[in-house]
Amino acid sequence: MKRYKINKSMCKKIGSKFPLVLLLCSTIISAVSCSESVQEKPNIIFILADDLGYADVGFNGSKYYETPALDNLAKQSLILDQSYMYPTCSPSRTAIFTGQQSFRTGVYTVPVLESGTDQENIFSRWTVGKDFPIYAEPLAKAGYKSIHLGKWHIVGPYPEEELAKTFPLTEKLTQPEPGDYSWVAKHKTDEIKQFYPEGRGFMKNVGGTFRGDPAFEEGGYKSETGGYRAPFSNPFIEAKADDEWLTDRLTSDAIEFMDQNKKGPFFVNLDFYAVHRPIKSRNPELYEKYINKEGDTITGQGIGKYKEIMAGYATMVESLDQNVQRIVDYLDKNDLRKNTIIIFSSDNGYNGRQSSNNLMRGSKGYIYEGGIRVPGLINWPGKVVARRTSEPVTLLDYFPTFLKLAGINDFKGQLDGNSMTDLFEKDCDLFADRPLFWQLSSVYKHGTCSVIRKKQYKLIQFLATGELELYDLLKDPMESYNLASENPDLANELLSELVAWRKANQVPLPPNSVVSN
């Protein structure tokens, strides 16, 4: 049967003789146009691993950890070689969700990790208030069906008490011990659920709470399951008969949601708890594979006194990778790949002892490259040119990227980043020339500091002492040689720009700071 394409000119010609047909044609065209406009918005899958280091994936050089799915995806993707986060998960996730710097939200680190007094710290907030919109909210208004799966970590265990406090706090916030479920009933009330995914633009929440790891049960990290093996102790995950491994379960629920909403557009916010502690081997077979595998003397992965921990960690990395492949396979099978963008990242650098990277200084908790530089890629067949870019991008760029992808041009909230869509086809000066800033106002692995990275240079100013550290990241990725005294002109130039940024934004400083704005 021959098919004819209905258009406006054809309708006018027919309608001159048959007015009722004109009305019918107009209705059909309107319906088709609406359908096409919906399809123009891509489905978005944002996969965020937890504590996965820059060198913990094959496409960034790992010879010990095996990530064939990610490596294959990377060959077809824009690899973000200079992708930056905060050193710990709470400020990273808050900045990703809100698109705003830590000094605006007051989330500087995981509250329970802070050390020192209220003179040394601006004690970190935990709950992100409703006055800070997150990206799922404008996306929902734009027609996206969205789900959050896994780690949430932008609500505190006692948000009503926290938000009633006077800031800055005089003591750090606390959390319940593993095995204490006294908070659960309150968190399932409307009063608290407004701070959960369903109150922030998502249709569904699977496993997201205040906790930064999955080990809710008594014993925590030392428990048998560690939250990774079924039965899961997470009160926001309903048990299913085939439950076995948490990473698998979160992926299955993501696929189920996509299948229910495959007419699109959908947004999948897949925040794996993996590969955060506790380290639990996926199965004995995988553990045997890695415990017997030759380690990498260049990165330090799979060798030394922590080899057993790294072998267990390696099984979790491989499991994560397998589940990324499940997502890709589903998209391919259902012909959704061409209109779906996949973005993959980690929330901070690797956690010490469970991995290693001798090519960068520091790890999770440190402002050095090992703590803040993470693996990242963007995949969208036909829309993103596959290559590796060295243009520095930051966690603050995700929110504006999602807005641009969704065609949202009227968002009025504060955003501190730039859309990465400008990098999809080629590199551009916007990212090469702009400075990046960090503000750490609470003490964890090192003292409070302000940081600027501009082009190949990074300047750190420690607030309690005024000490400066200046590194040429191109020549010295290990940040082993402080250039501040050798090149005072460059140090002062970057310091002036850093201080100007603090002053323009009225960035608060800890009471013991010897520097000012």
C-alpha positions as CSV (number, residue, x, y, z in Angstrom):
1,M,0.0,0.0,0.0
2,K,1.3,3.4,-1.0
3,R,1.8,5.8,1.9
4,Y,1.3,9.6,1.7
5,K,2.9,12.1,4.0
6,I,0.3,14.6,5.2
7,N,1.5,18.2,5.3
8,K,-0.1,21.7,5.7
9,S,-0.2,22.5,2.0
10,M,-2.0,19.3,1.2
11,C,-4.5,20.0,4.0
12,K,-5.2,23.5,2.6
13,K,-5.9,22.0,-0.9
14,I,-8.3,19.4,0.4
15,G,-9.8,21.7,2.9
16,S,-10.9,24.2,0.3
17,K,-13.5,21.6,-0.8
18,F,-14.0,19.6,2.4
19,P,-13.8,21.8,5.5
20,L,-14.3,18.9,7.9
21,V,-11.3,17.1,6.4
22,L,-9.3,20.3,7.0
23,L,-10.2,20.2,10.7
24,L,-9.2,16.5,10.9
25,C,-5.9,17.1,9.1
26,S,-5.0,20.0,11.5
27,T,-5.7,17.7,14.4
28,I,-3.5,15.0,13.0
29,I,-0.6,17.4,12.2
30,S,-0.9,18.9,15.7
31,A,-0.7,15.4,17.3
32,V,2.3,14.4,15.1
33,S,4.1,17.7,15.9
34,C,3.6,17.2,19.6
35,S,4.9,13.6,19.4
36,E,7.9,14.7,17.4
37,S,8.7,17.5,19.8
38,V,8.8,15.0,22.7
39,Q,11.1,12.6,20.8
40,E,13.5,15.4,20.1
41,K,14.4,15.5,23.8
42,P,17.0,12.8,24.4
43,N,16.7,10.2,27.2
44,I,19.4,10.8,29.8
45,I,21.2,8.2,31.8
46,F,23.5,9.6,34.4
47,I,25.6,6.9,36.1
48,L,27.6,8.0,39.1
49,A,30.0,5.5,40.7
50,D,31.1,6.0,44.3
51,D,34.8,6.3,45.2
52,L,36.0,5.0,41.8
53,G,39.4,6.5,41.1
54,Y,40.7,8.0,37.9
55,A,43.0,5.1,37.2
56,D,40.6,2.4,38.2
57,V,39.2,1.9,34.7
58,G,40.9,0.4,31.6
59,F,40.3,3.4,29.4
60,N,42.4,5.5,31.8
61,G,45.2,2.9,31.9
62,S,44.4,0.3,34.5
63,K,46.1,-3.0,33.9
64,Y,44.7,-4.7,37.0
65,Y,41.0,-3.8,37.2
66,E,39.0,-5.0,34.3
67,T,36.3,-2.8,32.7
68,P,35.7,-4.1,29.2
69,A,32.2,-2.6,28.9
70,L,33.3,0.9,29.9
71,D,36.4,0.6,27.7
72,N,34.3,-0.3,24.7
73,L,31.9,2.5,25.5
74,A,34.8,4.9,25.9
75,K,35.9,4.2,22.3
76,Q,32.6,5.6,21.1
77,S,32.5,8.5,23.6
78,L,33.9,11.8,24.6
79,I,36.4,10.9,27.4
80,L,36.7,13.6,30.0
81,D,40.3,13.3,30.9
82,Q,40.3,16.3,33.2
83,S,37.1,15.8,35.0
84,Y,36.9,17.3,38.6
85,M,34.9,16.7,41.7
86,Y,35.2,17.7,45.4
87,P,37.4,15.4,47.5
88,T,34.4,13.8,49.3
89,C,30.9,12.6,48.4
90,S,28.6,15.0,50.2
91,P,29.9,18.2,48.6
92,S,30.3,16.5,45.2
93,R,26.7,15.2,45.2
94,T,25.3,18.5,46.5
95,A,27.1,20.4,43.8
96,I,26.1,18.0,41.1
97,F,22.4,18.1,42.1
98,T,22.2,21.9,42.6
99,G,24.9,23.2,40.2
100,Q,26.2,25.4,42.9
101,Q,29.5,25.8,44.8
102,S,29.9,24.4,48.3
103,F,30.0,27.8,50.0
104,R,26.5,28.5,48.7
105,T,24.9,25.3,50.1
106,G,27.2,25.1,53.1
107,V,28.0,21.4,52.3
108,Y,31.8,21.2,52.6
109,T,32.4,17.5,53.5
110,V,30.6,14.6,55.0
111,P,29.6,16.0,58.4
112,V,30.7,13.0,60.5
113,L,34.2,13.1,58.9
114,E,35.0,16.6,60.2
115,S,37.6,17.1,62.9
116,G,38.5,20.1,65.1
117,T,36.4,22.8,66.7
118,D,34.0,25.5,65.4
119,Q,37.0,27.8,65.3
120,E,38.8,25.7,62.7
121,N,35.7,24.7,60.7
122,I,32.5,26.0,59.2
123,F,30.8,22.8,60.2
124,S,29.1,21.3,57.2
125,R,25.4,21.1,56.5
126,W,23.9,17.8,55.5
127,T,20.4,18.6,54.2
128,V,19.9,20.5,51.0
129,G,17.0,22.8,51.6
130,K,14.1,23.4,49.1
131,D,15.5,26.8,48.4
132,F,18.2,25.0,46.3
133,P,16.4,23.4,43.3
134,I,18.0,20.3,41.9
135,Y,18.1,19.4,38.2
136,A,15.3,16.8,38.4
137,E,12.8,19.6,39.2
138,P,13.0,21.6,36.0
139,L,13.4,18.3,34.0
140,A,10.1,17.1,35.5
141,K,8.4,20.3,34.3
142,A,9.9,19.8,30.9
143,G,8.2,16.4,30.7
144,Y,10.9,14.0,31.8
145,K,9.9,10.9,33.7
146,S,12.8,10.5,36.2
147,I,14.0,7.9,38.7
148,H,16.7,8.0,41.3
149,L,18.4,4.7,42.3
150,G,21.1,4.2,44.9
151,K,23.0,6.8,46.9
152,W,21.2,10.1,47.7
153,H,23.2,11.7,50.5
154,I,21.7,15.2,50.3
155,V,19.4,14.8,53.3
156,G,20.5,14.4,56.9
157,P,19.3,11.8,59.3
158,Y,17.5,14.5,61.4
159,P,16.7,17.2,58.8
160,E,13.9,18.9,60.9
161,E,16.4,19.4,63.8
162,E,19.2,20.3,61.5
163,L,17.3,23.0,59.6
164,A,16.1,24.5,62.9
165,K,19.6,25.1,64.1
166,T,21.4,28.4,63.9
167,F,24.3,28.4,61.4
168,P,27.2,28.4,61.6
169,L,27.0,25.4,63.9
170,T,29.1,25.1,67.1
171,E,29.4,21.3,66.8
172,K,29.3,18.9,63.9
173,L,26.3,16.9,62.9
174,T,25.9,13.2,63.8
175,Q,24.2,10.1,62.4
176,P,22.7,7.0,63.8
177,E,24.8,3.9,64.3
178,P,24.4,0.9,61.9
179,G,21.5,-1.2,63.2
180,D,19.6,1.8,64.5
181,Y,16.4,2.2,62.4
182,S,14.6,4.6,64.7
183,W,14.8,7.3,62.0
184,V,13.0,5.3,59.3
185,A,9.4,6.0,60.2
186,K,9.9,9.8,60.3
187,H,11.7,9.7,56.9
188,K,8.7,8.1,55.3
189,T,6.4,10.9,56.4
190,D,5.5,13.8,54.1
191,E,7.5,16.2,56.4
192,I,10.8,14.5,55.5
193,K,10.0,13.0,52.1
194,Q,10.0,16.5,50.7
195,F,13.8,16.2,50.9
196,Y,13.9,12.8,49.2
197,P,13.9,12.1,45.5
198,E,10.0,12.0,45.2
199,G,9.9,15.5,46.7
200,R,12.6,16.8,44.3
201,G,11.3,16.0,40.8
202,F,11.8,12.2,40.7
203,M,8.9,9.8,40.3
204,K,10.6,7.1,42.3
205,N,13.4,6.5,44.8
206,V,15.1,3.1,45.1
207,G,17.6,3.0,48.0
208,G,18.3,6.7,48.5
209,T,18.6,7.9,52.1
210,F,21.0,10.0,54.3
211,R,23.7,7.3,54.4
212,G,26.7,7.4,52.3
213,D,27.2,3.6,52.2
214,P,24.9,0.6,52.0
215,A,25.7,-1.0,55.4
216,F,22.6,0.0,57.4
217,E,22.5,-3.2,59.4
218,E,24.1,-3.9,62.8
219,G,27.8,-4.3,62.5
220,G,28.0,-1.9,59.5
221,Y,31.1,-2.6,57.5
222,K,31.9,-5.7,59.6
223,S,28.5,-7.3,59.0
224,E,28.3,-10.3,56.7
225,T,26.4,-8.7,53.9
226,G,27.7,-5.1,54.2
227,G,24.5,-4.0,52.5
228,Y,25.7,-5.4,49.2
229,R,24.5,-8.9,49.6
230,A,20.8,-9.8,49.9
231,P,18.8,-9.4,52.0
232,F,19.5,-5.7,51.7
233,S,19.2,-3.8,55.0
234,N,18.2,-0.6,53.2
235,P,14.7,0.4,54.3
236,F,14.1,2.2,51.0
237,I,14.6,-1.0,48.9
238,E,11.6,-3.4,48.8
239,A,12.8,-7.0,48.9
240,K,12.4,-9.1,45.7
241,A,12.6,-12.9,45.4
242,D,15.6,-12.8,43.0
243,D,17.7,-10.3,45.1
244,E,21.3,-11.2,45.3
245,W,23.7,-8.3,44.8
246,L,22.9,-4.6,45.3
247,T,24.6,-3.3,42.1
248,D,22.6,-5.9,40.0
249,R,19.3,-5.0,41.8
250,L,19.7,-1.2,41.2
251,T,20.4,-1.9,37.5
252,S,17.4,-4.2,37.2
253,D,15.1,-1.5,38.6
254,A,16.6,1.1,36.2
255,I,15.9,-1.2,33.3
256,E,12.4,-1.8,34.5
257,F,11.8,1.9,34.7
258,M,13.1,2.5,31.2
259,D,11.0,-0.2,29.9
260,Q,7.9,1.3,31.4
261,N,8.8,4.8,30.0
262,K,10.6,4.0,26.8
263,K,8.4,6.3,24.8
264,G,10.4,9.0,26.6
265,P,11.8,11.2,27.5
266,F,13.2,9.6,30.6
267,F,16.0,10.4,33.1
268,V,17.7,7.7,35.0
269,N,19.8,8.9,37.9
270,L,21.8,5.7,38.7
271,D,24.0,6.4,41.7
272,F,25.6,3.1,42.5
273,Y,26.8,2.5,46.1
274,A,29.6,0.6,44.5
275,V,32.5,0.8,44.9
276,H,32.3,2.5,48.3
277,R,33.3,0.6,51.4
278,P,32.7,-2.0,52.8
279,I,34.7,-4.1,50.3
280,K,32.7,-7.3,49.6
281,S,33.7,-9.7,46.9
282,R,31.1,-10.2,44.3
283,N,31.7,-13.9,44.4
284,P,34.5,-16.4,45.2
285,E,35.3,-17.0,41.5
286,L,36.0,-13.4,40.7
287,Y,38.0,-13.0,43.9
288,E,40.2,-15.9,43.0
289,K,40.7,-14.4,39.5
290,Y,42.1,-11.2,41.0
291,I,44.0,-12.5,44.0
292,N,46.0,-14.6,41.5
293,K,46.3,-11.9,38.9
294,E,49.6,-10.1,38.5
295,G,49.5,-6.6,39.9
296,D,50.5,-3.3,38.2
297,T,53.8,-1.9,39.5
298,I,53.2,1.4,37.8
299,T,50.0,2.3,39.6
300,G,50.5,0.1,42.6
301,Q,47.2,-1.7,41.9
302,G,47.0,-5.4,43.0
303,I,50.3,-5.4,44.8
304,G,51.6,-4.9,48.4
305,K,50.1,-5.4,51.8
306,Y,46.6,-4.4,50.6
307,K,46.4,-6.9,47.8
308,E,43.6,-8.9,49.3
309,I,41.5,-5.7,49.8
310,M,42.3,-4.6,46.2
311,A,41.3,-8.0,44.9
312,G,37.9,-7.7,46.6
313,Y,37.6,-4.2,45.3
314,A,38.4,-5.4,41.8
315,T,35.4,-7.8,41.9
316,M,33.2,-4.8,42.7
317,V,34.6,-2.8,39.9
318,E,34.0,-5.6,37.4
319,S,30.5,-6.0,38.7
320,L,29.8,-2.3,38.2
321,D,31.2,-2.6,34.6
322,Q,29.0,-5.6,33.9
323,N,25.9,-3.6,34.9
324,V,26.9,-0.7,32.6
325,Q,26.9,-3.3,29.9
326,R,23.4,-4.4,30.9
327,I,22.2,-0.8,30.4
328,V,23.8,-0.5,27.0
329,D,22.4,-3.9,25.9
330,Y,18.9,-2.8,26.9
331,L,19.2,0.4,24.9
332,D,20.5,-1.5,21.9
333,K,17.8,-4.2,22.1
334,N,15.0,-1.6,22.2
335,D,16.4,0.7,19.6
336,L,16.8,3.5,22.2
337,R,20.6,4.1,21.9
338,K,20.5,6.7,19.2
339,N,18.2,9.0,21.3
340,T,19.8,8.3,24.6
341,I,22.8,10.0,26.1
342,I,24.9,8.1,28.7
343,I,27.1,10.1,31.1
344,F,29.4,8.2,33.4
345,S,31.5,9.6,36.3
346,S,32.6,9.0,39.9
347,D,32.0,11.4,42.8
348,N,35.6,11.7,44.0
349,G,38.9,9.9,43.9
350,Y,39.6,6.4,45.1
351,N,39.6,5.6,48.8
352,G,43.0,4.8,50.3
353,R,44.0,1.2,50.7
354,Q,41.3,-0.3,48.5
355,S,43.0,1.0,45.4
356,S,46.2,2.8,44.3
357,N,47.4,5.3,41.8
358,N,51.1,6.1,42.1
359,L,50.8,8.5,39.1
360,M,48.8,11.1,41.1
361,R,49.1,12.6,44.6
362,G,46.5,11.9,47.2
363,S,43.2,10.0,47.3
364,K,39.7,10.6,48.6
365,G,39.6,13.5,51.0
366,Y,42.6,15.3,49.6
367,I,42.4,18.4,47.3
368,Y,45.3,16.9,45.2
369,E,44.6,15.3,41.9
370,G,44.1,11.8,43.3
371,G,41.3,13.1,45.4
372,I,39.4,15.2,42.9
373,R,40.1,14.0,39.4
374,V,37.8,11.2,38.3
375,P,37.0,9.0,35.2
376,G,34.3,10.4,33.0
377,L,32.7,9.9,29.6
378,I,29.8,11.1,27.5
379,N,28.3,8.8,24.9
380,W,25.6,9.8,22.4
381,P,25.9,8.1,19.0
382,G,25.9,10.5,16.1
383,K,25.8,13.5,18.4
384,V,29.1,13.3,20.4
385,V,32.4,13.0,18.5
386,A,34.4,10.2,20.0
387,R,37.8,11.4,21.3
388,R,39.7,12.2,24.5
389,T,39.6,15.8,25.6
390,S,41.9,17.5,28.0
391,E,39.6,20.5,28.6
392,P,39.0,20.8,32.3
393,V,35.3,20.2,33.3
394,T,33.8,20.2,36.7
395,L,30.9,18.7,38.6
396,L,29.1,22.1,38.3
397,D,28.8,21.5,34.6
398,Y,26.3,18.7,34.8
399,F,23.2,20.7,35.8
400,P,23.5,23.2,32.9
401,T,24.2,20.3,30.5
402,F,21.0,18.5,31.5
403,L,19.1,21.8,31.0
404,K,20.5,22.3,27.5
405,L,19.8,18.7,26.5
406,A,16.2,19.1,27.7
407,G,15.8,22.4,25.8
408,I,15.2,24.3,29.0
409,N,16.1,28.0,28.5
410,D,14.2,29.7,31.3
411,F,15.7,28.3,34.4
412,K,16.2,31.2,36.8
413,G,18.3,29.6,39.6
414,Q,22.0,30.1,40.4
415,L,24.3,27.9,38.3
416,D,28.1,28.0,38.7
417,G,29.0,25.8,35.7
418,N,28.7,25.7,31.9
419,S,26.9,23.3,29.6
420,M,29.2,20.6,28.3
421,T,27.2,20.4,25.1
422,D,29.7,22.9,23.7
423,L,32.3,20.1,23.8
424,F,30.2,17.5,22.1
425,E,31.7,18.1,18.6
426,K,35.0,19.8,19.3
427,D,37.0,21.5,22.1
428,C,36.4,25.1,22.8
429,D,38.2,28.1,24.5
430,L,35.4,28.4,27.0
431,F,36.6,25.4,28.9
432,A,40.3,25.8,28.2
433,D,40.5,29.4,29.5
434,R,38.0,29.5,32.4
435,P,39.3,29.2,36.0
436,L,38.0,26.4,38.3
437,F,37.5,27.1,42.0
438,W,37.1,24.9,45.2
439,Q,36.3,26.1,48.7
440,L,36.9,23.6,51.6
441,S,35.9,25.2,54.8
442,S,36.0,22.2,57.1
443,V,38.9,20.0,58.2
444,Y,39.1,16.4,57.0
445,K,42.4,15.0,55.5
446,H,44.0,18.4,55.6
447,G,43.3,21.9,56.6
448,T,40.8,24.3,55.2
449,C,41.7,25.9,51.8
450,S,40.7,27.8,48.7
451,V,41.8,26.5,45.3
452,I,42.0,27.8,41.8
453,R,43.0,25.8,38.8
454,K,43.6,27.9,35.6
455,K,45.0,26.3,32.5
456,Q,47.8,23.9,33.6
457,Y,48.3,25.5,37.0
458,K,46.7,24.9,40.4
459,L,47.2,27.1,43.4
460,I,46.1,26.1,46.9
461,Q,45.9,28.6,49.7
462,F,45.6,27.1,53.2
463,L,43.4,29.3,55.3
464,A,44.7,28.7,58.8
465,T,48.3,29.4,57.8
466,G,48.2,31.4,54.5
467,E,50.6,28.9,53.0
468,L,50.6,28.6,49.2
469,E,51.2,25.6,47.0
470,L,51.5,26.1,43.3
471,Y,51.7,23.2,40.8
472,D,52.2,22.8,37.1
473,L,49.8,19.9,36.4
474,L,51.1,19.4,32.9
475,K,54.7,18.8,33.9
476,D,54.0,17.6,37.5
477,P,50.8,15.6,37.8
478,M,52.1,14.2,41.1
479,E,52.1,17.7,42.5
480,S,55.5,17.0,44.0
481,Y,57.2,20.3,43.3
482,N,55.8,23.5,44.9
483,L,56.5,26.4,42.5
484,A,55.1,29.2,44.8
485,S,58.5,30.5,45.9
486,E,60.2,29.9,42.6
487,N,57.6,31.7,40.6
488,P,56.1,34.3,42.9
489,D,54.6,36.4,40.1
490,L,52.5,33.6,38.8
491,A,51.5,32.6,42.4
492,N,50.4,36.2,43.2
493,E,48.5,36.5,39.9
494,L,46.5,33.4,40.6
495,L,46.1,34.3,44.3
496,S,44.7,37.7,43.3
497,E,42.1,36.0,41.1
498,L,41.3,33.5,43.8
499,V,40.8,36.3,46.4
500,A,38.7,38.3,43.9
501,W,36.5,35.3,43.4
502,R,36.0,34.9,47.2
503,K,35.3,38.6,47.6
504,A,32.8,38.8,44.7
505,N,30.9,35.8,46.0
506,Q,31.2,36.8,49.7
507,V,32.7,33.3,50.5
508,P,32.6,32.8,54.3
509,L,35.9,31.7,55.9
510,P,36.5,29.8,59.1
511,P,37.1,31.9,62.3
512,N,40.8,30.9,62.5
513,S,41.5,31.9,58.9
514,V,44.6,34.2,58.7
515,V,43.6,35.3,55.2
516,S,40.7,37.5,54.3
517,N,38.6,38.6,51.3
